[in-house]
């Protein structure tokens, strides 16, 4: 790591500690040439994931956006105990471990619903209605109808 003061590339580490909730390591270093002290951060390299939205737009997966979305949908239902954080952590880890480069926003929504199912019914239904863009009872009915169609299609194939 190059010294910001004299550009020498040899330094010794004085101190290492976890930062950013364990996602990076902060190191305090001292230049072996001029004794200048500086700080470096080391983090795991992750491949950016592209999210394809319903309208066909593409954007880079954003952890904070997903966190905000779930928090808004689940307000006053599962805000206690950092459960939303845990859901987002698990989901992000799963995405990076699966090594995919692209995912439909709807798929992410279904992954969230999968997790909400076991945690809180109200949060589940609320997130489903926001995520699937329900505008009224007809949308619920339409979704149920399409579930039935999906099932019968699978039955035909299987
Ligand atoms: Zn130096």
Backbone and ligand atoms as CSV (ligand in chain L), in Angstrom:
chain,resi,resn,atom,element,x,y,z
A,1,UNK,N,N,0.846,-1.196,0.000
A,1,UNK,CA,C,0.000,0.000,0.000
A,1,UNK,C,C,0.882,1.248,0.000
A,2,UNK,N,N,0.674,2.079,-0.988
A,2,UNK,CA,C,1.552,3.243,-1.161
A,2,UNK,C,C,1.348,4.308,-0.073
A,3,UNK,N,N,2.445,4.814,0.474
A,3,UNK,CA,C,2.372,5.870,1.480
A,3,UNK,C,C,1.900,7.171,0.829
A,4,UNK,N,N,0.853,7.806,1.393
A,4,UNK,CA,C,0.329,9.045,0.802
A,4,UNK,C,C,1.318,10.201,0.912
A,5,UNK,N,N,2.303,10.041,1.770
A,5,UNK,CA,C,3.237,11.130,2.001
A,5,UNK,C,C,4.473,11.038,1.100
A,6,UNK,N,N,5.113,9.844,1.055
A,6,UNK,CA,C,6.364,9.713,0.293
A,6,UNK,C,C,6.274,8.704,-0.861
A,7,UNK,N,N,5.100,8.049,-1.035
A,7,UNK,CA,C,4.864,7.077,-2.116
A,7,UNK,C,C,5.648,5.769,-1.976
A,8,UNK,N,N,6.328,5.591,-0.852
A,8,UNK,CA,C,6.976,4.317,-0.589
A,8,UNK,C,C,5.896,3.231,-0.459
A,9,UNK,N,N,6.185,2.012,-0.936
A,9,UNK,CA,C,5.125,0.991,-0.934
A,9,UNK,C,C,5.198,0.033,0.248
A,10,UNK,N,N,6.187,0.185,1.128
A,10,UNK,CA,C,6.264,-0.698,2.289
A,10,UNK,C,C,5.746,-0.012,3.549
A,11,UNK,N,N,4.805,-0.691,4.193
A,11,UNK,CA,C,4.284,-0.148,5.449
A,11,UNK,C,C,4.052,-1.295,6.410
A,12,UNK,N,N,3.967,-0.980,7.678
A,12,UNK,CA,C,3.610,-2.032,8.632
A,12,UNK,C,C,2.261,-1.698,9.239
A,13,UNK,N,N,1.506,-2.790,9.595
A,13,UNK,CA,C,0.171,-2.604,10.144
A,13,UNK,C,C,0.268,-2.423,11.652
A,14,UNK,N,N,-0.255,-1.312,12.145
A,14,UNK,CA,C,-0.235,-1.048,13.586
A,14,UNK,C,C,-1.457,-1.653,14.264
A,15,UNK,N,N,-2.566,-1.613,13.545
A,15,UNK,CA,C,-3.821,-2.054,14.149
A,15,UNK,C,C,-4.801,-2.474,13.062
A,16,UNK,N,N,-5.573,-3.568,13.302
A,16,UNK,CA,C,-6.633,-3.993,12.383
A,16,UNK,C,C,-7.922,-4.134,13.164
A,17,UNK,N,N,-8.985,-3.585,12.627
A,17,UNK,CA,C,-10.265,-3.840,13.287
A,17,UNK,C,C,-11.403,-3.875,12.285
A,18,UNK,N,N,-12.454,-4.651,12.655
A,18,UNK,CA,C,-13.612,-4.798,11.774
A,18,UNK,C,C,-14.354,-3.468,11.687
A,19,UNK,N,N,-14.840,-3.168,10.497
A,19,UNK,CA,C,-15.622,-1.953,10.306
A,19,UNK,C,C,-16.835,-2.276,9.453
A,20,UNK,N,N,-17.797,-1.359,9.387
A,20,UNK,CA,C,-18.968,-1.518,8.526
A,20,UNK,C,C,-19.684,-2.844,8.833
A,21,UNK,N,N,-19.938,-3.092,10.114
A,21,UNK,CA,C,-20.632,-4.294,10.574
A,21,UNK,C,C,-19.957,-5.577,10.087
A,22,UNK,N,N,-18.634,-5.588,10.093
A,22,UNK,CA,C,-17.898,-6.798,9.743
A,22,UNK,C,C,-17.660,-6.975,8.255
A,23,UNK,N,N,-18.176,-6.041,7.447
A,23,UNK,CA,C,-18.032,-6.189,5.998
A,23,UNK,C,C,-16.693,-5.643,5.484
A,24,UNK,N,N,-15.978,-4.916,6.331
A,24,UNK,CA,C,-14.654,-4.454,5.908
A,24,UNK,C,C,-13.704,-4.433,7.096
A,25,UNK,N,N,-12.421,-4.331,6.786
A,25,UNK,CA,C,-11.395,-4.271,7.825
A,25,UNK,C,C,-10.665,-2.945,7.692
A,26,UNK,N,N,-10.567,-2.254,8.821
A,26,UNK,CA,C,-9.879,-0.968,8.848
A,26,UNK,C,C,-8.485,-1.220,9.390
A,27,UNK,N,N,-7.454,-0.749,8.656
A,27,UNK,CA,C,-6.080,-0.965,9.111
A,27,UNK,C,C,-5.353,0.362,9.283
A,28,UNK,N,N,-4.699,0.477,10.412
A,28,UNK,CA,C,-3.870,1.632,10.695
A,28,UNK,C,C,-2.453,1.226,10.303
A,29,UNK,N,N,-1.827,1.989,9.396
A,29,UNK,CA,C,-0.502,1.615,8.902
A,29,UNK,C,C,0.536,2.710,9.157
A,30,UNK,N,N,1.792,2.278,9.171
A,30,UNK,CA,C,2.892,3.232,9.316
A,30,UNK,C,C,3.904,2.981,8.209
A,31,UNK,N,N,4.259,4.034,7.499
A,31,UNK,CA,C,5.225,3.927,6.405
A,31,UNK,C,C,6.604,3.547,6.962
A,32,UNK,N,N,7.247,2.553,6.315
A,32,UNK,CA,C,8.560,2.115,6.787
A,32,UNK,C,C,9.659,3.099,6.399
A,33,UNK,N,N,9.336,3.970,5.466
A,33,UNK,CA,C,10.334,4.946,5.012
A,33,UNK,C,C,10.287,6.251,5.813
A,34,UNK,N,N,9.085,6.847,5.935
A,34,UNK,CA,C,8.997,8.176,6.554
A,34,UNK,C,C,8.177,8.209,7.856
A,35,UNK,N,N,7.689,7.028,8.298
A,35,UNK,CA,C,6.903,6.912,9.536
A,35,UNK,C,C,5.534,7.600,9.486
A,36,UNK,N,N,5.120,8.013,8.289
A,36,UNK,CA,C,3.790,8.618,8.153
A,36,UNK,C,C,2.727,7.554,8.466
A,37,UNK,N,N,1.681,7.957,9.210
A,37,UNK,CA,C,0.620,7.002,9.560
A,37,UNK,C,C,-0.631,7.270,8.739
A,38,UNK,N,N,-1.228,6.208,8.201
A,38,UNK,CA,C,-2.443,6.348,7.400
A,38,UNK,C,C,-3.362,5.151,7.600
A,39,UNK,N,N,-4.575,5.269,7.108
A,39,UNK,CA,C,-5.600,4.242,7.325
A,39,UNK,C,C,-6.049,3.657,5.993
A,40,UNK,N,N,-6.200,2.340,5.942
A,40,UNK,CA,C,-6.724,1.701,4.728
A,40,UNK,C,C,-7.946,0.857,5.103
A,41,UNK,N,N,-8.798,0.638,4.124
A,41,UNK,CA,C,-9.965,-0.220,4.320
A,41,UNK,C,C,-9.904,-1.352,3.307
A,42,UNK,N,N,-10.164,-2.566,3.800
A,42,UNK,CA,C,-10.183,-3.719,2.910
A,42,UNK,C,C,-11.584,-4.313,2.949
A,43,UNK,N,N,-12.177,-4.556,1.760
A,43,UNK,CA,C,-13.506,-5.168,1.747
A,43,UNK,C,C,-13.594,-6.248,0.691
A,44,UNK,N,N,-14.536,-7.167,0.880
A,44,UNK,CA,C,-14.740,-8.256,-0.070
A,44,UNK,C,C,-15.247,-7.668,-1.385
A,45,UNK,N,N,-14.656,-8.131,-2.466
A,45,UNK,CA,C,-15.095,-7.643,-3.768
A,45,UNK,C,C,-16.343,-8.401,-4.204
A,46,UNK,N,N,-17.393,-7.672,-4.494
A,46,UNK,CA,C,-18.608,-8.325,-4.969
A,46,UNK,C,C,-18.950,-7.818,-6.364
A,47,UNK,N,N,-19.406,-8.746,-7.195
A,47,UNK,CA,C,-19.794,-8.382,-8.559
A,47,UNK,C,C,-21.139,-7.659,-8.486
A,48,UNK,N,N,-21.245,-6.484,-9.106
A,48,UNK,CA,C,-22.545,-5.798,-9.058
A,48,UNK,C,C,-23.631,-6.597,-9.756
A,49,UNK,N,N,-24.807,-6.592,-9.174
A,49,UNK,CA,C,-25.940,-7.326,-9.735
A,49,UNK,C,C,-26.914,-6.332,-10.353
A,50,UNK,N,N,-27.338,-6.638,-11.569
A,50,UNK,CA,C,-28.281,-5.755,-12.251
A,50,UNK,C,C,-29.706,-6.221,-11.986
A,51,UNK,N,N,-30.543,-5.289,-11.579
A,51,UNK,CA,C,-31.944,-5.600,-11.347
A,51,UNK,C,C,-32.756,-5.111,-12.547
A,52,UNK,N,N,-33.556,-6.022,-13.121
A,52,UNK,CA,C,-34.418,-5.649,-14.243
A,52,UNK,C,C,-35.806,-5.379,-13.697
A,53,UNK,N,N,-36.234,-4.136,-13.856
A,53,UNK,CA,C,-37.513,-3.752,-13.271
A,53,UNK,C,C,-38.663,-4.133,-14.186
A,54,UNK,N,N,-39.878,-4.016,-13.630
A,54,UNK,CA,C,-41.056,-4.417,-14.384
A,54,UNK,C,C,-41.200,-3.662,-15.702
A,55,UNK,N,N,-40.802,-2.386,-15.705
A,55,UNK,CA,C,-40.931,-1.586,-16.928
A,55,UNK,C,C,-39.735,-1.788,-17.869
A,56,UNK,N,N,-38.855,-2.753,-17.539
A,56,UNK,CA,C,-37.725,-3.056,-18.411
A,56,UNK,C,C,-36.468,-2.261,-18.097
A,57,UNK,N,N,-36.583,-1.264,-17.237
A,57,UNK,CA,C,-35.397,-0.491,-16.836
A,57,UNK,C,C,-34.443,-1.372,-16.037
A,58,UNK,N,N,-33.149,-1.038,-16.152
A,58,UNK,CA,C,-32.150,-1.793,-15.415
A,58,UNK,C,C,-31.463,-0.858,-14.429
A,59,UNK,N,N,-31.206,-1.383,-13.247
A,59,UNK,CA,C,-30.411,-0.596,-12.304
A,59,UNK,C,C,-29.587,-1.541,-11.448
A,60,UNK,N,N,-28.503,-1.011,-10.884
A,60,UNK,CA,C,-27.635,-1.829,-10.052
A,60,UNK,C,C,-28.331,-2.124,-8.730
A,61,UNK,N,N,-28.234,-3.391,-8.301
A,61,UNK,CA,C,-28.850,-3.781,-7.033
A,61,UNK,C,C,-28.328,-2.886,-5.918
A,62,UNK,N,N,-29.265,-2.316,-5.160
A,62,UNK,CA,C,-28.885,-1.458,-4.050
A,62,UNK,C,C,-29.477,-1.988,-2.760
A,63,UNK,N,N,-28.582,-2.328,-1.844
A,63,UNK,CA,C,-28.982,-2.852,-0.555
A,63,UNK,C,C,-29.861,-1.835,0.193
A,64,UNK,N,N,-29.467,-0.558,0.140
A,64,UNK,CA,C,-30.202,0.443,0.914
A,64,UNK,C,C,-31.599,0.676,0.325
A,65,UNK,N,N,-31.716,0.587,-0.999
A,65,UNK,CA,C,-33.020,0.745,-1.634
A,65,UNK,C,C,-33.974,-0.369,-1.206
A,66,UNK,N,N,-33.437,-1.594,-1.211
A,66,UNK,CA,C,-34.249,-2.740,-0.813
A,66,UNK,C,C,-34.661,-2.601,0.648
A,67,UNK,N,N,-33.699,-2.191,1.472
A,67,UNK,CA,C,-33.960,-1.996,2.900
A,67,UNK,C,C,-35.069,-0.963,3.113
A,68,UNK,N,N,-34.975,0.154,2.385
A,68,UNK,CA,C,-36.003,1.189,2.500
A,68,UNK,C,C,-37.366,0.676,2.064
A,69,UNK,N,N,-37.383,-0.062,0.964
A,69,UNK,CA,C,-38.632,-0.593,0.427
A,69,UNK,C,C,-39.333,-1.501,1.418
A,70,UNK,N,N,-38.565,-2.425,2.006
A,70,UNK,CA,C,-39.158,-3.360,2.966
A,70,UNK,C,C,-39.589,-2.612,4.231
A,71,UNK,N,N,-38.737,-1.705,4.682
A,71,UNK,CA,C,-39.063,-0.945,5.893
A,71,UNK,C,C,-40.372,-0.190,5.721
A,72,UNK,N,N,-40.541,0.457,4.547
A,72,UNK,CA,C,-41.756,1.213,4.286
A,72,UNK,C,C,-42.985,0.298,4.275
A,73,UNK,N,N,-42.845,-0.832,3.571
A,73,UNK,CA,C,-43.984,-1.744,3.445
A,73,UNK,C,C,-44.336,-2.391,4.782
A,74,UNK,N,N,-43.334,-2.584,5.627
A,74,UNK,CA,C,-43.558,-3.334,6.867
A,74,UNK,C,C,-43.636,-2.437,8.090
A,75,UNK,N,N,-43.787,-1.156,7.884
A,75,UNK,CA,C,-43.829,-0.208,8.987
A,75,UNK,C,C,-44.794,-0.675,10.080
A,76,UNK,N,N,-44.319,-0.627,11.318
A,76,UNK,CA,C,-45.121,-0.977,12.495
A,76,UNK,C,C,-45.528,-2.445,12.545
A,77,UNK,N,N,-44.926,-3.275,11.704
A,77,UNK,CA,C,-45.234,-4.699,11.813
A,77,UNK,C,C,-44.011,-5.483,12.308
A,78,UNK,N,N,-42.877,-5.335,11.613
A,78,UNK,CA,C,-41.687,-6.078,12.056
A,78,UNK,C,C,-40.488,-5.148,12.200
A,79,UNK,N,N,-40.753,-3.942,12.695
A,79,UNK,CA,C,-39.634,-3.000,12.828
A,79,UNK,C,C,-38.747,-3.345,14.023
A,80,UNK,N,N,-39.255,-4.186,14.919
A,80,UNK,CA,C,-38.459,-4.501,16.108
A,80,UNK,C,C,-37.368,-5.529,15.790
A,81,UNK,N,N,-36.283,-5.464,16.559
A,81,UNK,CA,C,-35.237,-6.486,16.499
A,81,UNK,C,C,-34.475,-6.580,15.191
A,82,UNK,N,N,-34.426,-5.507,14.426
A,82,UNK,CA,C,-33.628,-5.493,13.195
A,82,UNK,C,C,-33.978,-6.612,12.224
A,83,UNK,N,N,-35.233,-7.054,12.266
A,83,UNK,CA,C,-35.605,-8.193,11.402
A,83,UNK,C,C,-35.484,-7.839,9.926
A,84,UNK,N,N,-35.815,-6.597,9.596
A,84,UNK,CA,C,-35.713,-6.181,8.196
A,84,UNK,C,C,-34.247,-6.230,7.746
A,85,UNK,N,N,-33.352,-5.760,8.623
A,85,UNK,CA,C,-31.910,-5.820,8.335
A,85,UNK,C,C,-31.473,-7.256,8.055
A,86,UNK,N,N,-31.957,-8.169,8.901
A,86,UNK,CA,C,-31.563,-9.573,8.767
A,86,UNK,C,C,-32.049,-10.141,7.429
A,87,UNK,N,N,-33.301,-9.801,7.078
A,87,UNK,CA,C,-33.852,-10.262,5.800
A,87,UNK,C,C,-32.978,-9.775,4.642
A,88,UNK,N,N,-32.617,-8.485,4.694
A,88,UNK,CA,C,-31.819,-7.902,3.608
A,88,UNK,C,C,-30.417,-8.527,3.572
A,89,UNK,N,N,-29.817,-8.736,4.746
A,89,UNK,CA,C,-28.495,-9.376,4.817
A,89,UNK,C,C,-28.526,-10.751,4.165
A,90,UNK,N,N,-29.531,-11.556,4.559
A,90,UNK,CA,C,-29.637,-12.923,4.038
A,90,UNK,C,C,-29.829,-12.911,2.526
A,91,UNK,N,N,-30.706,-12.008,2.084
A,91,UNK,CA,C,-31.018,-11.941,0.671
A,91,UNK,C,C,-29.804,-11.509,-0.152
A,92,UNK,N,N,-29.090,-10.523,0.364
A,92,UNK,CA,C,-27.906,-10.032,-0.338
A,92,UNK,C,C,-26.841,-11.124,-0.421
A,93,UNK,N,N,-26.631,-11.821,0.695
A,93,UNK,CA,C,-25.663,-12.914,0.715
A,93,UNK,C,C,-26.061,-13.991,-0.294
A,94,UNK,N,N,-27.361,-14.324,-0.307
A,94,UNK,CA,C,-27.856,-15.350,-1.225
A,94,UNK,C,C,-27.609,-14.939,-2.682
A,95,UNK,N,N,-27.869,-13.677,-2.990
A,95,UNK,CA,C,-27.664,-13.177,-4.356
A,95,UNK,C,C,-26.195,-13.297,-4.762
A,96,UNK,N,N,-25.303,-12.878,-3.864
A,96,UNK,CA,C,-23.883,-12.900,-4.208
A,96,UNK,C,C,-23.348,-14.328,-4.276
A,97,UNK,N,N,-23.877,-15.199,-3.420
A,97,UNK,CA,C,-23.407,-16.587,-3.435
A,97,UNK,C,C,-23.874,-17.325,-4.681
A,98,UNK,N,N,-25.054,-16.921,-5.194
A,98,UNK,CA,C,-25.581,-17.617,-6.366
A,98,UNK,C,C,-24.846,-17.199,-7.636
A,99,UNK,N,N,-23.991,-16.158,-7.516
A,99,UNK,CA,C,-23.147,-15.756,-8.640
A,99,UNK,C,C,-23.894,-15.264,-9.869
A,100,UNK,N,N,-25.128,-14.796,-9.672
A,100,UNK,CA,C,-25.877,-14.289,-10.812
A,100,UNK,C,C,-25.488,-12.832,-11.078
A,101,UNK,N,N,-25.666,-12.409,-12.316
A,101,UNK,CA,C,-25.343,-11.027,-12.686
A,101,UNK,C,C,-26.614,-10.193,-12.835
A,102,UNK,N,N,-27.717,-10.875,-13.124
A,102,UNK,CA,C,-28.979,-10.181,-13.395
A,102,UNK,C,C,-30.124,-10.867,-12.672
A,103,UNK,N,N,-31.065,-10.079,-12.208
A,103,UNK,CA,C,-32.248,-10.664,-11.590
A,103,UNK,C,C,-33.441,-9.745,-11.835
A,104,UNK,N,N,-34.622,-10.342,-12.006
A,104,UNK,CA,C,-35.841,-9.554,-12.175
A,104,UNK,C,C,-36.227,-8.991,-10.808
A,105,UNK,N,N,-36.717,-7.753,-10.792
A,105,UNK,CA,C,-37.127,-7.167,-9.513
A,105,UNK,C,C,-38.241,-8.001,-8.871
A,106,UNK,N,N,-39.080,-8.604,-9.722
A,106,UNK,CA,C,-40.152,-9.448,-9.188
A,106,UNK,C,C,-39.601,-10.656,-8.430
A,107,UNK,N,N,-38.478,-11.212,-8.929
A,107,UNK,CA,C,-37.868,-12.357,-8.252
A,107,UNK,C,C,-37.377,-11.963,-6.860
A,108,UNK,N,N,-36.783,-10.766,-6.781
A,108,UNK,CA,C,-36.322,-10.278,-5.477
A,108,UNK,C,C,-37.528,-10.126,-4.551
A,109,UNK,N,N,-38.615,-9.574,-5.097
A,109,UNK,CA,C,-39.843,-9.418,-4.319
A,109,UNK,C,C,-40.337,-10.740,-3.768
A,110,UNK,N,N,-40.286,-11.784,-4.619
A,110,UNK,CA,C,-40.747,-13.100,-4.172
A,110,UNK,C,C,-39.824,-13.661,-3.088
A,111,UNK,N,N,-38.510,-13.375,-3.222
A,111,UNK,CA,C,-37.549,-13.832,-2.202
A,111,UNK,C,C,-37.847,-13.168,-0.856
A,112,UNK,N,N,-38.215,-11.884,-0.914
A,112,UNK,CA,C,-38.557,-11.167,0.322
A,112,UNK,C,C,-39.830,-11.773,0.918
A,113,UNK,N,N,-40.827,-12.004,0.061
A,113,UNK,CA,C,-42.101,-12.555,0.539
A,113,UNK,C,C,-41.894,-13.916,1.198
A,114,UNK,N,N,-41.018,-14.707,0.591
A,114,UNK,CA,C,-40.694,-16.033,1.127
A,114,UNK,C,C,-40.243,-15.923,2.585
A,115,UNK,N,N,-39.431,-14.889,2.853
A,115,UNK,CA,C,-38.911,-14.697,4.206
A,115,UNK,C,C,-39.948,-14.082,5.152
A,116,UNK,N,N,-40.753,-13.164,4.598
A,116,UNK,CA,C,-41.764,-12.513,5.442
A,116,UNK,C,C,-42.842,-13.501,5.881
A,117,UNK,N,N,-43.085,-14.496,5.031
A,117,UNK,CA,C,-44.145,-15.474,5.274
A,117,UNK,C,C,-44.055,-16.058,6.683
A,118,UNK,N,N,-42.840,-16.424,7.067
A,118,UNK,CA,C,-42.671,-17.062,8.358
A,118,UNK,C,C,-42.544,-16.081,9.521
A,119,UNK,N,N,-42.502,-14.794,9.221
A,119,UNK,CA,C,-42.237,-13.825,10.278
A,119,UNK,C,C,-43.496,-13.082,10.728
A,120,UNK,N,N,-44.228,-12.544,9.755
A,120,UNK,CA,C,-45.378,-11.719,10.119
A,120,UNK,C,C,-46.388,-11.667,8.974
A,121,UNK,N,N,-47.604,-12.123,9.235
A,121,UNK,CA,C,-48.639,-12.201,8.196
A,121,UNK,C,C,-48.993,-10.832,7.625
A,122,UNK,N,N,-49.143,-9.862,8.524
A,122,UNK,CA,C,-49.540,-8.523,8.073
A,122,UNK,C,C,-48.452,-7.926,7.185
A,123,UNK,N,N,-47.188,-8.089,7.621
A,123,UNK,CA,C,-46.069,-7.586,6.827
A,123,UNK,C,C,-46.050,-8.261,5.465
A,124,UNK,N,N,-46.329,-9.553,5.454
A,124,UNK,CA,C,-46.342,-10.329,4.216
A,124,UNK,C,C,-47.365,-9.775,3.230
A,125,UNK,N,N,-48.604,-9.605,3.710
A,125,UNK,CA,C,-49.674,-9.140,2.835
A,125,UNK,C,C,-49.420,-7.699,2.387
A,126,UNK,N,N,-48.920,-6.888,3.323
A,126,UNK,CA,C,-48.654,-5.504,2.969
A,126,UNK,C,C,-47.557,-5.403,1.915
A,127,UNK,N,N,-46.484,-6.176,2.124
A,127,UNK,CA,C,-45.399,-6.130,1.149
A,127,UNK,C,C,-45.876,-6.655,-0.203
A,128,UNK,N,N,-46.671,-7.717,-0.171
A,128,UNK,CA,C,-47.203,-8.288,-1.419
A,128,UNK,C,C,-48.028,-7.250,-2.172
A,129,UNK,N,N,-48.859,-6.518,-1.451
A,129,UNK,CA,C,-49.730,-5.545,-2.117
A,129,UNK,C,C,-48.930,-4.380,-2.685
A,130,UNK,N,N,-47.876,-3.968,-1.962
A,130,UNK,CA,C,-47.029,-2.889,-2.475
A,130,UNK,C,C,-46.199,-3.407,-3.647
A,131,UNK,N,N,-45.577,-4.558,-3.419
A,131,UNK,CA,C,-44.636,-5.060,-4.402
A,131,UNK,C,C,-45.301,-5.476,-5.706
A,132,UNK,N,N,-46.462,-6.084,-5.567
A,132,UNK,CA,C,-47.146,-6.535,-6.779
A,132,UNK,C,C,-48.073,-5.461,-7.315
A,133,UNK,N,N,-47.974,-4.273,-6.694
A,133,UNK,CA,C,-48.689,-3.120,-7.226
A,133,UNK,C,C,-50.197,-3.306,-7.257
A,134,UNK,N,N,-50.749,-3.799,-6.156
A,134,UNK,CA,C,-52.192,-3.989,-6.083
A,134,UNK,C,C,-52.884,-2.643,-5.949
A,135,UNK,N,N,-53.964,-2.471,-6.686
A,135,UNK,CA,C,-54.723,-1.229,-6.569
A,135,UNK,C,C,-56.097,-1.462,-5.952
A,136,UNK,N,N,-56.487,-2.694,-5.853
A,136,UNK,CA,C,-57.797,-2.971,-5.284
A,136,UNK,C,C,-58.030,-4.462,-5.211
A,137,UNK,N,N,-59.223,-4.828,-4.803
A,137,UNK,CA,C,-59.552,-6.240,-4.605
A,137,UNK,C,C,-59.384,-7.042,-5.900
A,138,UNK,N,N,-59.628,-6.405,-7.052
A,138,UNK,CA,C,-59.506,-7.105,-8.329
A,138,UNK,C,C,-58.088,-7.606,-8.576
A,139,UNK,N,N,-57.101,-6.839,-8.089
A,139,UNK,CA,C,-55.714,-7.256,-8.261
A,139,UNK,C,C,-55.412,-8.505,-7.433
A,140,UNK,N,N,-55.986,-8.563,-6.228
A,140,UNK,CA,C,-55.821,-9.762,-5.398
A,140,UNK,C,C,-56.419,-10.966,-6.109
A,141,UNK,N,N,-57.639,-10.752,-6.653
A,141,UNK,CA,C,-58.327,-11.843,-7.345
A,141,UNK,C,C,-57.520,-12.277,-8.559
A,142,UNK,N,N,-57.029,-11.280,-9.333
A,142,UNK,CA,C,-56.263,-11.588,-10.541
A,142,UNK,C,C,-55.015,-12.394,-10.194
A,143,UNK,N,N,-54.348,-12.024,-9.083
A,143,UNK,CA,C,-53.144,-12.742,-8.666
A,143,UNK,C,C,-53.481,-14.180,-8.284
A,144,UNK,N,N,-54.573,-14.327,-7.568
A,144,UNK,CA,C,-54.999,-15.678,-7.188
A,144,UNK,C,C,-55.308,-16.511,-8.431
A,145,UNK,N,N,-55.994,-15.884,-9.399
A,145,UNK,CA,C,-56.329,-16.581,-10.645
A,145,UNK,C,C,-55.062,-17.025,-11.368
A,146,UNK,N,N,-54.055,-16.125,-11.414
A,146,UNK,CA,C,-52.830,-16.477,-12.139
A,146,UNK,C,C,-52.067,-17.574,-11.411
A,147,UNK,N,N,-52.153,-17.599,-10.069
A,147,UNK,CA,C,-51.539,-18.698,-9.320
A,147,UNK,C,C,-52.148,-20.019,-9.739
A,148,UNK,N,N,-53.493,-20.014,-9.855
A,148,UNK,CA,C,-54.210,-21.236,-10.246
A,148,UNK,C,C,-53.758,-21.687,-11.632
A,149,UNK,N,N,-53.656,-20.700,-12.566
A,149,UNK,CA,C,-53.239,-21.021,-13.932
A,149,UNK,C,C,-51.840,-21.626,-13.925
A,150,UNK,N,N,-50.937,-20.987,-13.162
A,150,UNK,CA,C,-49.571,-21.504,-13.071
A,150,UNK,C,C,-49.572,-22.953,-12.626
A,151,UNK,N,N,-50.381,-23.215,-11.609
A,151,UNK,CA,C,-50.409,-24.570,-11.052
A,151,UNK,C,C,-50.886,-25.578,-12.086
A,152,UNK,N,N,-51.955,-25.215,-12.834
A,152,UNK,CA,C,-52.481,-26.167,-13.798
A,152,UNK,C,C,-51.515,-26.387,-14.945
A,153,UNK,N,N,-50.751,-25.308,-15.284
A,153,UNK,CA,C,-49.731,-25.466,-16.316
A,153,UNK,C,C,-48.656,-26.440,-15.862
A,154,UNK,N,N,-48.227,-26.271,-14.608
A,154,UNK,CA,C,-47.207,-27.187,-14.077
A,154,UNK,C,C,-47.727,-28.614,-14.074
A,155,UNK,N,N,-49.026,-28.733,-13.750
A,155,UNK,CA,C,-49.619,-30.065,-13.693
A,155,UNK,C,C,-49.571,-30.723,-15.071
A,156,UNK,N,N,-49.825,-29.906,-16.124
A,156,UNK,CA,C,-49.818,-30.438,-17.487
A,156,UNK,C,C,-48.417,-30.899,-17.893
A,157,UNK,N,N,-47.428,-30.036,-17.530
A,157,UNK,CA,C,-46.046,-30.348,-17.900
A,157,UNK,C,C,-45.550,-31.564,-17.114
A,158,UNK,N,N,-45.807,-31.504,-15.804
A,158,UNK,CA,C,-45.269,-32.527,-14.916
A,158,UNK,C,C,-45.985,-33.833,-15.129
L,1,ZN,ZN,ZN,6.224,7.440,3.625
